[in-house]
Amino acid sequence: MSTKSKKYIFTILVCALLAVLTIIIIGYMEHSRQISSNSKNPVDLARLENNYKKNAKLIFNDFIQLTDGKDITLEQIKQIKARLLDLKVPADYKEFHIKLLLAIVKMENYLDNKNSTDKEESRKIISQTKLANPWINN
C-alpha cells in the first residue's frame, strides 16, 4: 500500500473512533440527565402551603399565648423558635416567616438581657404581622 492510502485509512479510522466516542459520551450524558430528573421529587406546592399555614398558625398562637403570660422562660421561646425553624417555607410565606422569627428573637433577647425595648419591638412586629397576614386569624 502506498503512503497516501495509509494516510487515508488512518484518517477514516480516527474519524470513526471520534464518532464512536461522541456517541458514547452523548449516551452517557442523556442517561445521567434521565437519572437526575427521575430522582428529583416534585414538590406538591398546595400541600406544602397548607402544611406551613397550619403549623405556622399553631406556632404563632403559641408564641402570642406564651408572651401574654407572666411565667415566660427563655427555654420556652427557644422551643418555639426551633419549631418555626423546622418548617419548610413556601416562597409566598417567606416574609411572614422572617417577621415571626424576628419577633421571637427579639423576645429571646428581652428574656436574655431584660431590655424592655426588645419586648416592645417583638409585640409591635407581631401586631404588624397579624394585620398584614389575615390568614393567620382564621
Secondary structure, 3 states (H helix, E strand, C coil): CCHHHHHHHHHHHHHHHHHHHHHHHHHHHHHHHHHHHHHCCCCCHHHHHHHHHHHHHHHHHHHHHHHHCCCCCHHHHHHHHHHHHCCCCCHHHHHHHHHHHHHHHHHHHHHHHCCHHHHHHHHHHHHHHHHHCHHHHC
